[in-house]
């Protein structure tokens, strides 16, 4: 879903398809038909953004077969869907983070996603975003792995610059701080990746963590402004309800910072739905209803900031 700011900036609103993961391309397309299309219709929009979660096997398949990649793009277009962002956590399913950044598999997977995303981006969109893990789990991270991971990030930066020179698309990779990991805060993320490449490597802000006070949103945004590193994506956006703080203030603060130019980045907003937020619901219709409600809530918050629905 696209919303337009007065200065012409497009804000892309999407939902994370990891809530209905698929381990192969056939099921991925089937899930888009079963869930994403009904969500789009419920919202009454001609075009809906989806943040695809691609299993490593699917990413390998698409990278090796351009005909299949063309098929996926056409399938998205036929269903009124568009992709400007990918969930790059990896693993065999959505809840498994996959290999850390000391392992070559992580680099290969992320670059495969970057090439796929550059192809899937709509023709009028220049920037794509990929969220990735915060380097690795801290308990499994001896000091000698830091230099290995740093070399992989430097190589990633070079390859993303090369991808831009070929495609004209800027693909940004955002490291999402997470408790218990090597990068637990935005400040730690900026120390590790901020000086490598301020155009292609940045931070994926977790609106849930910021709203719950794990980290102060204002401090995170000030750090990003000072470093010049981009906000690659604002993720984990949803309406908590009465049981915990809403992500609304984080949405407002982050989007205002990006739109005002205080911080650089992509105006990509991603809704996530998890069963632990609300009582479990069963069946495609129930999940479609929840996704539509969350997207509608987020859309209302964005229009309250003065944004307008774009064609």
C-alpha positions in Angstrom: 0.0 0.0 0.0 1.4 3.4 -1.0 0.9 6.6 0.9 2.1 10.0 -0.3 3.7 12.8 1.7 3.3 16.4 0.7 6.9 16.6 -0.4 6.3 13.7 -2.9 7.9 11.0 -0.7 6.3 7.6 -1.1 5.7 5.7 2.1 5.3 2.0 1.5 3.1 0.0 3.9 3.3 -3.8 3.8 2.8 -6.9 5.9 5.3 -9.6 6.7 4.4 -12.9 4.9 6.3 -14.9 7.4 3.0 -15.2 9.2 2.1 -17.8 6.5 5.5 -19.2 5.6 6.1 -21.3 2.5 9.1 -23.6 1.8 8.8 -23.6 -2.0 7.7 -21.3 -4.8 4.4 -23.1 -5.5 3.2 -22.7 -1.9 4.5 -19.1 -1.8 2.3 -18.2 -4.7 -0.6 -20.2 -3.3 -0.3 -18.4 0.1 -0.3 -15.0 -1.6 -3.6 -16.0 -3.3 -5.1 -17.4 -0.1 -4.1 -14.6 2.2 -2.7 -11.4 0.6 -5.3 -11.0 -2.1 -8.3 -11.2 0.3 -6.4 -8.8 2.6 -6.1 -6.3 -0.3 -9.7 -6.6 -1.1 -10.8 -6.1 2.5 -8.8 -2.9 2.6 -10.3 -1.7 -0.7 -7.0 -0.9 -2.4 -5.8 -1.8 -5.9 -2.2 -2.5 -4.7 -1.0 -4.0 -1.5 2.6 -4.3 -0.3 3.9 -7.6 0.9 7.3 -8.2 2.6 8.2 -11.6 1.4 9.9 -14.2 3.6 11.8 -16.4 1.3 13.2 -19.7 2.6 16.9 -20.2 1.6 15.8 -23.0 -0.8 13.4 -20.7 -2.5 16.0 -17.9 -2.7 18.4 -20.4 -4.3 15.7 -21.6 -6.7 14.9 -18.1 -7.8 18.5 -17.1 -8.2 19.3 -20.0 -10.4 16.2 -19.8 -12.6 15.3 -16.4 -14.1 12.2 -17.8 -15.7 10.9 -18.6 -12.2 11.8 -15.2 -11.0 9.8 -13.6 -13.9 6.9 -16.0 -12.9 7.0 -14.7 -9.4 7.0 -11.0 -10.5 4.1 -11.6 -12.8 2.2 -13.5 -10.1 2.6 -10.5 -7.8 1.4 -8.1 -10.5 -1.6 -10.2 -11.4 -2.7 -10.3 -7.8 -2.3 -6.5 -7.2 0.7 -7.0 -5.0 4.1 -5.4 -4.9 7.4 -6.0 -3.1 9.8 -3.4 -1.9 11.1 -5.3 1.1 12.2 -8.8 2.1 12.5 -10.5 5.5 16.1 -11.8 5.4 16.2 -13.7 8.7 16.5 -17.0 6.9 16.4 -20.4 8.6 14.2 -23.3 7.6 11.1 -21.5 8.8 10.1 -18.0 9.9 11.0 -18.4 13.6 14.5 -19.8 13.0 17.1 -17.1 12.4 19.5 -19.2 10.3 23.3 -18.9 10.2 25.1 -16.0 11.7 27.2 -13.4 9.9 30.5 -15.3 10.6 29.2 -18.1 8.2 29.4 -17.8 4.4 25.9 -19.1 4.1 24.6 -15.9 5.6 26.4 -13.7 3.1 25.3 -15.9 0.1 21.7 -15.9 1.2 21.6 -12.1 1.7 23.1 -11.4 -1.7 20.7 -13.8 -3.3 17.8 -11.9 -1.7 19.3 -8.5 -2.8 19.5 -9.7 -6.5 15.9 -11.1 -6.3 14.6 -7.9 -4.7 16.3 -5.7 -7.3 14.4 -7.6 -9.9 11.0 -7.6 -8.1 11.0 -3.9 -7.3 8.4 -2.0 -9.3 9.9 0.1 -12.1 9.2 3.4 -10.4 10.8 2.4 -7.1 14.5 3.0 -6.5 15.1 1.6 -3.0 14.6 -1.9 -1.6 15.1 -3.0 2.0 16.1 -6.3 3.6 16.1 -6.9 7.3 18.7 -9.3 8.7 19.8 -10.8 12.0 21.8 -8.7 14.5 25.1 -10.5 13.6 24.6 -13.6 15.8 23.8 -14.8 19.3 26.0 -13.2 21.9 26.6 -16.4 23.8 27.9 -18.1 20.7 30.2 -15.2 19.7 33.8 -15.4 20.7 35.9 -12.3 20.0 37.7 -13.8 17.0 34.5 -14.0 15.0 34.1 -10.2 14.9 36.8 -9.7 12.3 35.3 -12.5 10.1 31.9 -10.9 10.3 33.3 -7.4 9.5 35.0 -8.8 6.4 31.7 -10.3 5.2 29.9 -7.0 5.8 32.6 -5.1 3.8 32.2 -7.6 1.0 28.4 -7.2 1.2 28.8 -3.4 0.8 30.9 -3.8 -2.3 28.5 -6.2 -3.9 25.5 -4.0 -3.2 27.3 -1.1 -4.8 28.0 -3.3 -7.8 24.3 -4.4 -7.9 23.3 -0.7 -8.1 25.7 0.0 -10.9 24.1 -2.8 -12.9 20.4 -2.4 -12.0 20.0 1.2 -10.9 18.3 -0.1 -7.7 19.7 0.6 -4.2 19.2 -2.3 -1.9 19.7 -1.6 1.7 20.3 -4.2 4.4 19.2 -3.4 7.9 20.5 -5.1 11.0 17.7 -5.4 13.6 18.9 -5.2 17.2 17.5 -7.9 19.4 18.0 -8.8 23.1 20.6 -11.5 23.6 22.4 -10.9 20.3 25.7 -9.3 19.4 23.7 -6.1 18.5 21.2 -5.5 21.2 20.7 -1.7 20.7 20.7 0.8 17.8 23.9 2.3 19.3 25.7 -1.1 19.1 24.4 -1.6 15.6 25.7 1.8 14.5 29.1 1.1 16.0 29.4 -2.2 14.0 27.9 -1.3 10.6 27.5 2.5 10.6 31.0 3.2 9.4 31.1 0.6 6.6 28.6 1.9 4.1 26.1 4.6 5.1 24.2 4.1 1.8 23.6 0.4 1.8 24.0 -0.8 5.4 21.9 0.5 8.3 19.4 -0.4 11.0 16.0 -2.0 10.9 14.1 -0.4 13.8 11.8 -2.6 15.8 8.8 -0.6 16.7 7.6 -3.1 19.3 10.9 -3.0 21.2 11.0 0.8 21.1 7.4 1.1 22.3 8.0 -1.3 25.2 11.0 0.7 26.4 13.7 -1.8 25.6 15.4 1.2 24.0 14.3 4.8 23.8 13.1 5.8 20.3 14.3 9.4 20.5 17.9 8.2 21.4 17.8 5.7 18.6 16.8 8.3 16.0 19.4 10.8 17.3 22.1 8.2 16.9 21.0 7.5 13.4 20.9 11.2 12.5 24.4 11.7 13.9 25.9 8.7 12.1 24.2 9.2 8.8 23.3 5.5 8.7 19.9 4.9 7.2 16.7 3.6 8.7 16.3 0.7 6.4 12.9 -0.3 7.6 10.5 0.3 10.5 9.2 -3.1 11.4 7.2 -5.0 13.9 4.5 -2.4 13.7 1.1 -3.4 15.2 -1.6 -2.3 17.5 -0.9 -4.0 20.9 -4.3 -3.1 22.3 -4.7 -2.5 26.0 -2.2 -5.0 27.3 1.0 -3.1 26.3 2.0 0.2 24.8 1.0 1.0 21.2 3.6 1.4 18.5 1.8 4.6 17.3 4.3 7.0 18.8 7.2 5.2 17.2 5.6 5.2 13.8 5.0 9.0 14.1 8.5 9.8 15.4 10.3 7.6 12.9 8.3 8.8 9.8 8.6 12.4 10.9 12.3 12.0 11.2 12.7 10.4 7.8 10.3 12.8 6.0 11.9 15.9 7.6 15.3 14.7 6.5 16.6 14.5 10.1 17.6 10.9 9.3 18.1 9.2 6.0 16.5 6.0 5.0 13.6 4.2 3.2 10.1 5.0 4.2 9.2 1.4 4.5 6.7 0.4 7.2 6.1 -3.3 8.0 3.2 -4.8 9.9 3.8 -8.1 11.8 1.2 -10.4 13.3 2.0 -12.9 16.0 -0.2 -15.3 17.9 1.1 -14.1 21.3 -0.3 -10.6 20.7 -3.9 -11.8 20.8 -5.7 -15.0 21.4 -4.9 -17.6 18.7 -7.2 -17.6 15.6 -7.6 -20.4 13.2 -8.1 -20.7 9.5 -7.3 -18.4 6.5 -10.3 -16.2 7.1 -9.3 -15.4 10.7 -5.8 -14.6 9.7 -6.9 -12.4 6.8 -9.2 -10.5 9.1 -6.3 -9.9 11.6 -3.9 -8.8 8.9 -6.5 -6.4 7.4 -7.3 -4.9 10.8 -3.6 -4.3 11.6 -2.9 -2.7 8.2 -6.0 -0.6 8.5 -4.9 0.6 12.0 -1.4 1.5 10.6 -2.9 3.2 7.6 -5.1 5.3 9.9 -2.0 6.4 11.9 -0.2 7.3 8.7 -3.1 9.3 7.3 -3.4 11.1 10.6 0.2 12.4 10.0 -1.1 14.0 6.8 -0.2 11.3 4.3 -2.6 10.5 1.5 -3.3 7.2 -0.2 -1.4 7.1 -3.5 -2.7 5.4 -6.6 
